[in-house]
Amino acid sequence: MNYSELVTEVQSYVEDVFTTADINTFIKQAEQRIYNTVALPAFRKNVTGAVSSGNKYLTTPTDWMSTFSLAVVDTDGNYEYLLDKDVNFIRQAYPKATDTGLPKYYAIFDGNSFLLGPTPDANYTAELHYYYYPESIVTATNTWLGDNFDSVLLYGTILEAHTFMKGEADVTAEYQKRYDIALTLLKELGDGKNRRDAYRSGQMRIPLQ
């Protein structure tokens, strides 16, 4: 389902015609709710960057939402995976900017940067594996969610639109039910099937009654 198809379906379900700005808001609200509920492999990224000697801060990507792992590659090509700590831990452990070495820890300093500890003693390559906000279907026209799991996006958008309209409670409840079912199926994929394999975990089985 692409953007145009989604808009047509939503207007058909709620039997109303919204402004483009309103329906785009409904779609983005639905996407935000979905992306913050389910972590899918399709929404992961891996990027490399530079850690500069004497600079204890590392800038986060603009689309960064949460971190899976952060590693520093030493001069021999070995990966040192950093441990996630609080800023106060790093400040306490390495109180001076002159406390340098190969970084062992990182903390979320603010919305745009990580704090490293100790301060890098040389220039290193950093590798960040992270969860990101995909581009909205509003601007991308086609997205993974629209192409592969359009039911959750459709009912999520309808629910936002119907809430905006202050629709009947029983109808809202029905849309909520349909959205919850679709979201559960998506979570089973992203938080279940994508995190196991048949060799180690065995195939999924449903007991017979």
N, C-alpha and C positions, 0 to 999 in steps of 0.2 A: 504494500500500500504506500503510494507516494503522497506528497503533501496535498495535491489537488483532490485525490481520492479521499483522503482523510477529512478534508473540509466538507466535501459533498456528503459523506456518510454522517458526520456529526450534525449537520444542518437537517438531514433527513430524519435522524432519530429524534431530535428535539423539536422538529417542525417549526423552525424559526431561522431567520437569516441574520447573522451577526456581522458587525463591521469586521474588516480584516484585522484591525488592531486587537479587537476583543478575542477573536478566535485564535489568533497567534498567541495571545496571553494564556488562554486555556491550554493550548498544546504545550507551551513551555512549562507551565505549572505541572502538567501531567508528567512530562519528561523528567522534571526535577524530582518529583516524588518517586518515580520508578528508579532513576539512577542512584538515589540515596537509599533505596531499599534492597536492591539486588546488585551484587558484584559479578559481572559477566566477563569472561576472558576477552570479549570483543571490545571492552572498555578499558583495557590495560595498554600501557605504553612502556617502552624501554628507550631511554635516551642517554647519551653520554655528554659530559660537560667537563669543564676545567676547574680544578681546585688550585688556587694560586698560593704560592709561598707567602706566608705572613698574613693571609686574609682568612679569618675564622668564619666567614660567612659564605654560603653557597646559595645562589638565586634559584628559586623554584620555577618550573615552567608555568606559563600563563594559564594553562588548562589543568593544572595539578589540583587534585581533590584530596587524595590521601596516598600514603606511601606503602608499598609492599616491601621494598628493600632499597638500601642505599649502600653502595660499595665504593671503595677507593682502590685503584689499581696502583700498586707500588712500582718501583723502578725495574723490578724483575718480572713484572707482568702478573704478579700474584694478586688475587682479590682479597681485600680486607673488608668484610661486611660489618658496617657500623651498627652499634647497638643504640636503640631509641631511648633517649633519656629526657628528663626535664631540663629546661634552661638553667635552673638553680643548681642542679647536680653538676653540670659542666662548669658553671661559674665557680662553684666550690672546689671542684677537682683541679681546675686550671685557672686560678684567679688572675694570672697575668697573661698579657698578650705574648709575652716572651716565652711562655710555656709551650714549646713547639715539639713536633714529632709527627709520625704518621697518625692521622685521625683514627680514633677508636669509637667515638660516640657522636651522635647528632641529636639535635632537638629542634622542634619547630619554633623558630624565633618570632616570626610574624607570618602574615599571609603571603609574603613574598620571598622568604629566605629561611634557610636552615642555619643553625649555629653548630660549628664543629669543635670537637675537643679531642686532643689538644690542637692548637693552631698549627696548620700545615707547615712543615719545615722545608718543603720543596713543592714544585709544581707536579700535580698528579692528575690523572684522569678519574672522573667520577662517573659511576653508572647508576642511574636511578630507574627503578621499576615502580610504576605508579598507576593509580586509578584516576581517570580523567573524565571530564564532562565532554561527551561527543558533541559535535555540532548539531544544533537543532534541525529537525526536519523542515522547520519553517524556512530556513535559509539553504539547507543542503538538498532539499527536494526529496532525496532518498536517503534513508539511514538503515543501519542494521536492525533497529527495532521495528521500523516500518516494513522492512523486507522479510524479516524472520519471525516476528512475534507481534503482529499488528493488533491482535485482540486486546492486549493490555494497554496499548497506546490509545486505541479507539475508545474503550470504556473509561479510561482515565480522563480523556479529554471530554467525553460526554458528561462525566460526573462533575467536572469543573464547570462546564457550561450550564448544566441543570442547577447547580448550586447558585451560580450567578443569577439565574432566572428566578430564584426562590421558588422552585417547582414543588409539586406535591411531595409530601414526605414519603408516601408509599412508593412513588416512582423513583425518588432518590435512593431509597433503600434497595430497590431492585437493581439499579445501576451499580450501587456500591457492592452488592452481592456478586454481580457479574465481573466487576473489576477485581474483587478479591480472589475469585476463582482463577482468573487469568494471571494475576500476580503470583498466586501460589504455584501455578504450573511453571512460571518463569523462574521462581526461586528454586524449584526442584531441579531445573536445568542448571542455573548459575551456581547455586550453593550446594547442589547435590551431585548430579551426573557429571558436571564439568570438573569435579574435585575427586573423582575416583576412577579406577579402571577395573575391568573384569579380572585381570590377572591377579591383582593384589587384594581386591575387595570382593570379588565374586560378582556375578550378574545380579541385578536387582530382582527380587522375588516378592510376589504377593501371595501370602498364604491362602490356600483354598478353604472354603467354608465347608 
